[in-house]
Amino acid sequence: MSKQLLLTDYNLNGLKLPNRVVMAPMTRSRADNAENAPREDFEAEYYALRASAGLIISEGSPISDEAIGYVNVPGIYKSAQIEGWKKVTEKVHEKNGRIFIQLWHVGRMSHPDFHKGEKPLAPSAINPNAQSYTPEGFKDTVTPKEMTIAEIKQTIEDFKNGAKNAMEAGFDGVEIHSSNGYLLHQFFNGTSNTRTDEYGGTIENRAKILFEVIDAIKQVMPEQKIGLRLNPSLDGPFGMTMDKETIPTFDYIVNKLNEYDLAYVHLSEPFTDVSDNDFAVSEIAKHYRPLYKGTLIINAGFDQEKGNKVIEEGNADLVAYGKPYISNPDLVERFEKGVDLTDWDEDTFYVPGKKGYLDYPVNARD
Ligand SMILES: Cc1cc2nc3c(=O)[nH]c(=O)nc-3n(C[C@H](O)[C@H](O)[C@H](O)COP(=O)(O)O)c2cc1C
C-alpha cells in the first residue's frame, strides 16, 4: 500500500517537513505569570510533545500591549518573553521539530480592561458586538477607537519587531495572524472598515496594511519564512460579517500574494454553514487553489481521511489540525498506526494549570 499523502515529506520553501500534518495555532492561556512569558515546564513541554508534526504553528502571540485581547497569552515583545520562547524553540528542535510563531493583534476584539480603561484600537469605531475574554471572564466588547495613521504605522512597526524577536527566539518562521476577525481582518472587510483615507474605501486600500506588514517583516527576516492566515468566509464568529466585496477582497489579496515568495498561505474553510450566504464561498480550498501559486495550508474540521483527500485532489499541500492536536500530541503516530483519537475537553482549553494541557496520553508513540 502506498504511503498516505499526509505522511509524505514536503519542502516548505527550504524547510524540510517530514510530513504534511500541521498543528494549527491555538491560544491556551497558560502564561499566567507577571511577564506573560512562556515557561519551560508549560509551553516548552507542551510544544515539544507535539514535535512530530510536520510543522507547529504557535498560539497567537501579541506583538504589543495594545495587541492583547485574551488573558494569560504569551507575548513576543518583552525580553522575558523572548527568553521564554527560546526555551520552547530549543525543546522543539531537540525533538527534531519545526515551529513558527503566530504574530497577533486583536484590534477591536480587545477590551478596556486590558488597556487601563482606554478603548481598544480598530480600523473604524464599530463595535463587533462580541465577547472579549478578560481577566474577569467574558465581557461584552465596546466601540473601539478608530486608529490614526500614526497608530497604524506603529502597529506595522510592532509586527516587524515581533518578527525580529521571533528570529532571536529561534523560531523557524512567523505566521501573520490576518484571520478570524482580528485587527488585519478588520481592515479587509467593509463591514468593519469604513475609513475614507488610504486604508479604506477600495479593495486595494483595505488590503494595504497587510502588504505593509509583510514588507516591514521582510526587512528583518527572509520572506521564505513568512506565512499568513486568512479566513475569507468568516461570517458571524468574532463579530465578523461579510458583504459583496468581501470575497473579491480576499481574491485580490491572494492574487497579490503571488508577487511574494512566502513560506505559505494558511486558509480556513468556513467556521459556520454559509451555504445560504450569497456573499460567501463554501469551499475555500477549491476556490483559492487555482489562484495561489505557492504552498497552501488548509484547516478547519479535517480528520485523517479528509486530510488525505484534500491533498490527493490537489486542493492543498498541507493540512492544519486544531482541536485534534489539543488532545492527541502524537497525532502523526496515530495517523501512521491507525490508533483512535482521544477526545478533547473544552473546559480546559483556556484555564491555568497542567490539566487538559500536559496530561493527554501519547499511546501511539511506542
Ligand atoms: C482552543 C482554541 C484556541 C484557538 N486559538 C487560535 C489562535 O490563537 N490563532 C488562530 O489563528 N486560531 C486559533 N484557533 C482556531 C484554530 O486554529 C482552528 O482554526 C480551529 O480550531 C478549527 O480547526 P479544527 O477543526 O482542526 O479544530 C483556536 C481554536 C481553539 C479550539
Ligand as a Chemical Component Dictionary entry (heavy atoms), coordinates in Angstrom:
data_LIG
# 
_chem_comp.id                   LIG 
_chem_comp.type                 NON-POLYMER 
_chem_comp.pdbx_formal_charge   0 
_chem_comp.three_letter_code    LIG 
# 
loop_
_chem_comp_atom.comp_id 
_chem_comp_atom.atom_id 
_chem_comp_atom.alt_atom_id 
_chem_comp_atom.type_symbol 
_chem_comp_atom.charge 
_chem_comp_atom.model_Cartn_x 
_chem_comp_atom.model_Cartn_y 
_chem_comp_atom.model_Cartn_z 
_chem_comp_atom.pdbx_ordinal 
LIG C1  C1  C 0 -8.660  26.457 21.990 1  
LIG C2  C2  C 0 -8.521  27.106 20.646 2  
LIG C3  C3  C 0 -7.710  28.215 20.521 3  
LIG C4  C4  C 0 -7.511  28.804 19.252 4  
LIG N1  N1  N 0 -6.642  29.858 19.132 5  
LIG C5  C5  C 0 -6.309  30.322 17.900 6  
LIG C6  C6  C 0 -5.257  31.270 17.720 7  
LIG O1  O1  O 0 -4.577  31.708 18.672 8  
LIG N2  N2  N 0 -4.998  31.690 16.468 9  
LIG C7  C7  C 0 -5.705  31.244 15.380 10 
LIG O2  O2  O 0 -5.436  31.664 14.242 11 
LIG N3  N3  N 0 -6.693  30.325 15.522 12 
LIG C8  C8  C 0 -6.991  29.847 16.741 13 
LIG N4  N4  N 0 -7.937  28.851 16.873 14 
LIG C9  C9  C 0 -8.554  28.282 15.668 15 
LIG C10 C10 C 0 -7.810  27.009 15.233 16 
LIG O3  O3  O 0 -6.509  27.313 14.758 17 
LIG C11 C11 C 0 -8.576  26.290 14.106 18 
LIG O4  O4  O 0 -8.757  27.184 13.045 19 
LIG C12 C12 C 0 -9.935  25.753 14.565 20 
LIG O5  O5  O 0 -9.830  25.046 15.787 21 
LIG C13 C13 C 0 -10.550 24.855 13.503 22 
LIG O6  O6  O 0 -9.713  23.746 13.242 23 
LIG P1  P1  P 0 -10.062 22.270 13.836 24 
LIG O7  O7  O 0 -11.416 21.909 13.279 25 
LIG O8  O8  O 0 -8.974  21.364 13.315 26 
LIG O9  O9  O 0 -10.093 22.393 15.326 27 
LIG C14 C14 C 0 -8.175  28.289 18.121 28 
LIG C15 C15 C 0 -9.028  27.181 18.282 29 
LIG C16 C16 C 0 -9.196  26.580 19.520 30 
LIG C17 C17 C 0 -10.066 25.367 19.636 31 
# 
loop_
_chem_comp_bond.comp_id 
_chem_comp_bond.atom_id_1 
_chem_comp_bond.atom_id_2 
_chem_comp_bond.value_order 
_chem_comp_bond.pdbx_ordinal 
LIG C1  C2  SING 1  
LIG C2  C3  SING 2  
LIG C2  C16 DOUB 3  
LIG C3  C4  DOUB 4  
LIG C4  N1  SING 5  
LIG C4  C14 SING 6  
LIG N1  C5  DOUB 7  
LIG C5  C6  SING 8  
LIG C5  C8  SING 9  
LIG C6  O1  DOUB 10 
LIG C6  N2  SING 11 
LIG N2  C7  SING 12 
LIG C7  O2  DOUB 13 
LIG C7  N3  SING 14 
LIG N3  C8  DOUB 15 
LIG C8  N4  SING 16 
LIG N4  C9  SING 17 
LIG N4  C14 SING 18 
LIG C9  C10 SING 19 
LIG C10 O3  SING 20 
LIG C10 C11 SING 21 
LIG C11 O4  SING 22 
LIG C11 C12 SING 23 
LIG C12 O5  SING 24 
LIG C12 C13 SING 25 
LIG C13 O6  SING 26 
LIG O6  P1  SING 27 
LIG P1  O7  DOUB 28 
LIG P1  O8  SING 29 
LIG P1  O9  SING 30 
LIG C14 C15 DOUB 31 
LIG C15 C16 SING 32 
LIG C16 C17 SING 33 
# 
